[in-house]
Amino acid sequence: MPLIITAVAVVLLIVLISVFRLNTFISLMLVSTGAALAFGIPMAKIATTLEAGIGSTLGHIALIFGLGAMLGRLVADAGGAQKIALSLIRIFGEKKIQWAVVVASFIVGIAMFFEVGLVLLLPIIFSIAREMKVNPLYLGIPMLSSLLATHCFLPPHPGPTVIAGEYGANLGTVLVYGIIVAVPTVVLAGPIFLAIAKRLVPSAFSKQGDIKALGEVKSFRDEEMPGFGISILTSMLPVILMIIATLAQTIKLATGMHGSVILQFVEFCGQPSIAMLISIVIAMYTMGIRRGISAKDIMGSCASSIAAIGMMLLIIGGGGAFKQVLIAGGVGKYIGTFFANSSFSPILLAWMVAAILRIALGSATVAALSTAGLVVPVLGAYDVNLALVTLATGAGSTIASHVNDAGFWMVKEYFGLTLKETFATWTVLATLQSVLGLVFIMILAEFV
């Protein structure tokens, strides 16, 4: 019965979002309330259950998410993202332009959310494509692969950050393992897949796209942009701090230097919230004050970035409420009992559940959060690397992007594709990336 109620809730959520075009957050709250009643949760406890789910989820992510959005906006508004992309393209040259796009998108994608990175990089992609007289999708597929990989595998993105908190995984470890998994995944699902896509749908590579769909996007002259080195350092500083902290933790465990003040300080600076706070302060200087931008304009960029993610935060909170209802309704325990005497890998289980919910719900973040509610009770019965379960959940949550996913429509409109062409390029790319991610995670599991 718990699984039937969950299935009905998921179907109802799809109907509300896709058919009735109801706001995703409102749909999540309505479905969560209805599911709570169906599970038999006392009416007096339903409101507190929903609040607990929202609070616990946003408690893990709100600070990181907010500061991450500010960091991305500061780098973008200063021209840093454009500088990174154009400089790498010059370094790689025209013959290896795809690899330049992969690296640039990967670096920009670490600091910015998928949609933000897409909007920032597309004008650059279209501009380069026009100069080189190639189809924008020729560069777009490598870019999309990089942005999608950073979105599902690397903190401080919302998916891996939230799921790591739910599973109790170390965020620095998730970041290190995420980079190991993301690199080969991007290579295969980006430039390598491009050669296959050109044969699958040659018509898609004859389109010129619609750059006007982006709205007004600021473009910078070379003298207006900050330096390449400082742009990369500012964008990647949170990642650098978290990796250093993970190394410090490893050294401490290996040497027993638990009383070392230096290692403690390094670990403190590498905590995700502190790393983001340090990074945003430095970004205010490198991308703002140092370049003569007034404090008012800097704060304006920060404020506008938060306004842009307000609804996203609510949706993430709504996903947390749905997750909490699933836990309170006993769905996780039921699944735990079902798999108790089996040798089924919790890594594979997390990927499968996230993939099913992603296909059904459209939102990768909501799918990942809902997966946590179903998988967390199962983890106690297994000796499994929680960082790898986090990555498997992220990989599953990106599979088969289709008509119920905003990213599907963004790609379709920006590149001027038909539905068939979008399915054959973007949907296949997302599916390939999800499956490859799982394969590399399973391989990594044999060594860690």
PyMOL commands that set and color helices and strands:
alter all, ss='L'
color gray80, all
select helices_A, chain A and resi 2-19+24-39+43-77+80-92+94-111+114-132+136-153+158-167+171-200+202-206+211-214+222-224+228-255+261-270+272-286+289-291+295-328+331-339+346-361+364-379+386-396+406-414+419-445
alter helices_A, ss='H'
color red, helices_A
deselect
rebuild
show_as cartoon
